[in-house]
Amino acid sequence: MASDLSAHSFRLANGGRIDRSRPVRFTFNGRTIDAYAGDTIASALLANGIHLVGRSFKYHRPRGILSHGSDEPNALLDIDRGAGRRDPNNRATVVEALDGLAARSQNHWPSLDFDLGAINDRLAPMFAAGFYYKTFKWPRTFWHRLYEPAIRAMAGLGVAPTESDPDRYTQRNAHCDVLVVGGGPSGLAAALAASESGARVILADEQAELGGTLLHDRISQIDGRAADTWRAETLATIAARPDVIVLPRTTVFGYYNHNHIAMVERVTDHLQAPPAGLPRERLWQVRAKKVILATGAHERPLAFADNDRPGIMLAESVRAYINRYAVAPGRQIVFAGVTGSAYQAAADAKSAGLAVTFVDVRDPTQCGEEVGELRALGVEVLTGHTIIGSVGRKRVAGLIVAPVNGPGDVGAHRTLPCDAIAMSGGWTPAVHLFSQSRGRLQYRDAIDAFVPGASAQSECSAGAANGTYDLAATLDEGWRAGAEAAGTTASRSFAVAPSTRTDSGRARSLPTDRDADRVRAFLDFQNDVTVKDIKLAVREGFQSIEHVKRYTTTGMATDQGKTSNMLALGIVAEALERPVPEVGTTTFRPPFTPVSFGAIVGQARDALFDPIRKAPLHDWAEAQGAVFEPVALWRRARYFPQAGEGMHAAVSRECRAVRSNVGIFDASTLGKIEVVGPDAAEFLNRIYTNAWLKLAPGRCRYGLMLREDGFIFDDGVVARIAEDRFHVTTTTGGAARVLVHMEDYLQTEWSDLKVYLTSTTEQWGVIAVQGPKAREVIEPLVEGIDLSPGMFPHMAVRVGRICSVPTRLFRVSFTGELGYEINVPTGHMRTVWDAIIKQGAPFGITPYGTEAMHALRAERGFIIVGQDTDGTVTPDDAGLGGMVSASKRDFVGKRSLVRPDMLLADRKQLVGLTTADPKLVLDEGAQVVADTKAPIPMKMLGHVTSSYWSDACGHSIALALVSGGRARLGETLHATTPSGFAAVKVVTPVFFDAEGKRVHGGLEHV
Amino acid sequence: MLLITCPYCGARPEIEFRGGGEAHIARPSDPAAVDDQSWAEYLYYRSNPKGVHAERWLHVHGCGRWFNAVRNTVSDSFEQTYRMGEPRPDATKERR
């Protein structure tokens, strides 16, 4: 055995597509593995005599390499490319060997060779289908805390990386006339035909080299040339044509609506030293006029007892390892199967100098001339035999077979010694993408498989994906599909010799004389589902294939049952005694193979994950040490702490400055819409609840906007700049939806109105200067506007200049103080802001943030839409019934306000709450109840919507929506707190300056 | 992702659009004259068919225009898109 474990001990002397002049070394579980460029991890391990590469999911059984492609269920490895570049669950069969790469096996402890979890294999009778559902039901609370974590640790695949991924991922959009998925013979022929007429073609294949089965076909001659020569020439011809993109290492994983195709290109993983600037992976989103699915077929295993031992592989994969990688999976190989392709694989193994035996489980009468041909090569061929089981543990050592003399009559056992088994239970067309496209599958009895039927989108399948296995027919079909997709009628026929062996028998559970309840024949290797599990599920009453799938988990692992589904389906049909098409198939969902989060996320990470909108003064606020909060996509300065100040102290100081002197606030995030046109006033009259026709130019009005269902949608001050021009402001978060709402009515209901809407949110910067000294601060800076109260009263607007910059100057207040909102072009905002700060310094001008703004407006009982309302609040509920025009015939939402439900006395109404403990600031969202002793679930009367410490009042204040609230003024209710309840008194929702005199400033009310 | 043909801009990916629900539900010209039930039906009642559905779309990240479309809700195929104010195309083409 020592020689078996030396480097390349199972490497064949000649042949293969590996580059023997470029040795590559990586490690597997710490051991150095010698490989060549062109090897996969799997082929390199096999070349070094290693079959045991993992432990199974549930039973921790030793598992080896089953396949040579992306359908691999067993050989899942953790791949470490250094510093943060670690991924679990890589299929060893698709990862290319690279110097310095570290591969590790998964799901075992303490080691792959000695895994304590293998006790599960001895306890297997416990782990029947539905084991978890049946066992871990009680007590309920144990699931979350005990069962699930323990099961996850025991039955799992790889471990997710903990470090941040240092690689870059990009995304790309593309359009093409024809997308060919798969670069095997039919895909190459299709791309050749489609590109001949100059169509824009993308040809994508998941493998490092295009060619599919041609890469390991050493006997076929296509049009008189060796298969590989034809492959290389064809590929060169295609790639040289204009408007053709050939993408190796690119997996088409999703087929979505209207020929929207998602694929991932692995750009650098195979490069020893990737050039700087290349992304690791590139996600392509392609919109193709026509898609050709040339995705090939997957080989099925055979269901015999202990068919999962390391060394038991698929027959075509054995052929691929021998011919493509010059690797002998074993020196003494037993082939077992029902397919003509397995005979070809056996013949290739024989001519590679390996000892070969063939077991055909078909009756001799069903076998063709391939039996005689293989025997002529000196291979022992047993027909009419069944497979009883295998021997060996960490590597298969023999196959137990027996002749079948008649139904239920199994003859004497014979063990065929071997170090590898190549099985072939038939072929399953890879219809995943077709099925994702919502095409309908149909069952083709002759090949015991589902093939594409009626299309739902503009696509067509060709070659093995379409159930066509003969090479010549595959090429013809691919060519035809490509020509048709490109809109040409050119035809071509390919000559192939020798003809392909495509016959296939029908394999289900194999006859055995062992106790069927004691043996385990695996169907889904990755999820450890056996024939017995399927039969148990059917016995327990599961009839639908979708239910059997979920109950047994067959086909639900990361390989999605590529190798196992069709065999499992056959077993279900057998158990139900119904034909396969009646049982149907499960749904194929994207992705075809696992896709990295990196590819999906692309560049949308870190700062680009969720774009942030910054107000014009963001940098200034940051330099002032502002604490920010997210408001919609914006970041707004919440408060400006001075040295040693906490939030509470800072906010109180900011509020005090506004109430006693003057504060300055960046209100630029307010939404702004310019409404212009001869019918602008009429339009606003229909959109808002209040009246607009008589608003004079130069005046502002607070407007309330409803949805058609009568609930408050948005609010804001609107200024009439001219007869036909309004400056509308919206809430910070509502700008976009208000514009959509307005456009909707304008375009679809009132298209006769001459009105134009333009978003100006980003064009106007807004500086709010609020407080008794506001006028004194800005007066020296303003040109062309008389600020005296008589000439410029509250709720007026003037156009002029400030600091020589054009301004729309609003005299409005969201604080209850004398105040201005100074609109200036955004680019000039900083200049004006700095000038006001300088001018205000003698008055103690204080920048304040959103928190102070909130507290100040709450003291005056001003609502914030979306905080004090929630989409179920009417104007009357919010105490704004006076805003609703009684005289207007119609406006959006008016009719809904008199629906019976809108008039109920117990509707939730906005009220104020004061706490019995004046220092207690309630939680926003706290529930309000009448009786804390009421049985649970107790009746909730409403909830707190806004809650602050009020510096001006000297106690906490809160707004709340309370059922029948206005009829409860003076009542004591209770609000929930983290530790229980707090007594609250229902009051009018105005806490300060109840008469609203302060907005007029000191001069006006003397 | 759907490919939607804006009558003004041509075929564009779905992410440029915003759906607006069922089309051809006219706002009553005199809402005050409508009884509660009829108003509730205008607000809330929708046909939600399995099959051909006329619906509103807004090319919000494009030309900003609202338009109508006839889409098959089973296959997601668009039979037609057309401008606001144009009548719903002949429904005799209904499939499935």
HADDOCK unambig.tbl for C-alpha pairs under 7 A between the chains (distance, minus, plus):
assign (segid A and resid 256 and name CA) (segid B and resid 1 and name CA) 6.26 0.50 0.50
assign (segid A and resid 257 and name CA) (segid B and resid 1 and name CA) 5.30 0.50 0.50
assign (segid A and resid 257 and name CA) (segid B and resid 2 and name CA) 5.43 0.50 0.50
assign (segid A and resid 258 and name CA) (segid B and resid 2 and name CA) 5.78 0.50 0.50
assign (segid A and resid 258 and name CA) (segid B and resid 3 and name CA) 6.07 0.50 0.50
assign (segid A and resid 260 and name CA) (segid B and resid 1 and name CA) 6.20 0.50 0.50
assign (segid A and resid 709 and name CA) (segid B and resid 43 and name CA) 6.67 0.50 0.50
assign (segid A and resid 744 and name CA) (segid B and resid 66 and name CA) 6.91 0.50 0.50
assign (segid A and resid 747 and name CA) (segid B and resid 66 and name CA) 6.84 0.50 0.50
assign (segid A and resid 748 and name CA) (segid B and resid 84 and name CA) 6.45 0.50 0.50
assign (segid A and resid 895 and name CA) (segid B and resid 31 and name CA) 5.85 0.50 0.50
assign (segid A and resid 895 and name CA) (segid B and resid 32 and name CA) 5.97 0.50 0.50
assign (segid A and resid 899 and name CA) (segid B and resid 36 and name CA) 6.24 0.50 0.50
